[in-house]
Amino acid sequence: MNSPANLVLSFISDYFSWNKYAWALWANRKDNSQQVVDLAEKKYAELLEKYCLPGFKGMAISFGSDASHEPEKEIIVSEKINNSKAIFRTKKTGRFSFISEFEYRLVKKSSKWYLEAVDYVDIDGKHPSL
């Protein structure tokens, strides 16, 4: 992606779609929970391949009825771009008006932007969530 802001917004949208897919699989499972997890992990790996540098290893997957990222509820509140590095802060208003804050760190390689990290930010600090 040529614009770091577009990358962040596109990731939010694609993450939301992935979460809906994984949650629907889980809700409709019969007795084979491991198969559901395997399918969700496969789709998550495809998501990471799209947005991260080759070889990036993400965190264990986590999905639910209230996705961590949602395009209609998460907005960019700040951005800092310095040559080949960028940091974006977002806020998501979730269930019961709970505000979640995230920090996206990006790097530019060969004229393309990639996600390096996404952290959940709270009073205790930053927590990896990608």
N, C-alpha and C positions, 0 to 999 in steps of 0.2 A: 504494500500500500504506500502511496506517495505522501499522504498526509497522516501525521500521527493522530490527530483528532478523529479522522475518518476511521483509522484502525481501531481506536478505542470504541467508538460507537458501533462499528461493525462487529467487534468481538462481543459487546454486550448483547446485541441482537442474536448472534449465532449461539452464544452461551445459553440464552433464554430458550431458543429452539431446541438445543441439546437437552436442557433440563426438562422441557415438556415431553420430549421423546422418552427420556429415561424414566420419568415419573409415570408416564402412561404404561410403559413396559412393566414397571413394578406393580402398578395398580391392577393390571390384567394378568399377572403371573398365576400360574396354577400352583405347582409345588416346586418348580425348578428355579429357585432364587439365584443360584450361581449362574445359570444361563443368562438371566436378566442382567446381572452385574457384568458378565463378560461382554454382552452386547453394548451396554452403556459405556464400559471402558474402551471398547473399540471405537465407538463414535467420539468419545472424548479425545482419544489419541489423534483422530483425524482433525478435530478442532485445534489441538495444539500444533499439529503440523502446518496448518494454515496460517497461524499467527506467530509462532515462535521459531527461533533459529533451529536448523537441523540438529538432532541429538538432544533437544531439550527434554528433560524428564520432569513431569508435573507431580503434583501432590495426588494422594489417593482421591478418587472421585467422591463427590457428595452432591446429592440432588434431593429435591423435596417438592412439596406442594407450593412453597413460596421460594422461587428461584433467587439465588444470590444476586443475579444481575437481570434486569428487565428494562427494555428500551423505553417503555412508557413511564417508568418510575425512577430511572437513574439519569442524573444529569451531570455534565462536567461543570465543576465549580472553579477550577483553576488549572492553568497549564504553564509549564516552564520548558522552553525548548532552547537548547544550547548546542549548536552544531549537530552532532550525531547522537545526542542524548535528549530524552524528554521525560517529564514527569507530569502526569495528569491526576488530579484529585476529582473524585465523583462523590455524589450523595444519592442514596436510594431510599425512597420512602416506601416502606413495606407494610405488612399487616399491622393494624393497630397504630398506624402512623410512626412506627419505629424507624429511626433514621440509621442507615448503615453507611459508613464512609469507606472508600477504597482509594488506594494509590496504585496507579499503573505506571510502571517504569518501562521505557522503550529505548531501543537502540537502532541506529540506522547503519545498515551494511549494504554496500553496493547499490546505493540510491533507493533502498527499500527499508521501511520501518518494520520492526519486530517487537513483540512483547518479550521482556526479560523477566518481569515479575508482576503479580497483582497481589497486593496486600490488603487485608481487612484492617482498618485502623480504628482503635478504640482508646480508652483512657489508659490502658496498660501498654500501649505501643502498637507495633505493626505485627500482623500475623499472616504468614504466607497462605495464599488461597488459590494459586494457579496450578 
